[in-house]
Amino acid sequence: MDGERVAYDAVVLATGYRSGVERLVDGAEALLDARGRAVNGGITPRRGLYLVGYATPATGFLREIGAAARRVAEHIRQEEGRRS
């Protein structure tokens, strides 16, 4: 990376088995616990940054991603309502 900064409306990271988010987001280590899972259900204090798929529960990965995506979508809906 050359350090260039660009403004985006949305960013979706599909990074595979290891997220590598630490290389992409300054201070990302504060967004993950000691086991590399997203803290606060993946809703970060950074506006517009959400982490989904950072846990492997016994109930199944795809089920967890669906639940996390619903939480994030609801949070975004509420944030949009506050700005209206």
SULRA-V392559 format. One line per field, one symbol per residue. ss: DSSP state (2 for helix, 1 for strand, 0 for the rest). burial: # if it has 16 or more other C-alpha atoms within 10 Angstrom, else .. A space follows every 50 residues. Layout:
ss = ???
burial = ???
This chain:
ss = 00000000000000000000222200022221000001022210000001 0000000000222222222222222222222220
burial = ....................#.........##....##..####.....# #####........##..##.##...#........
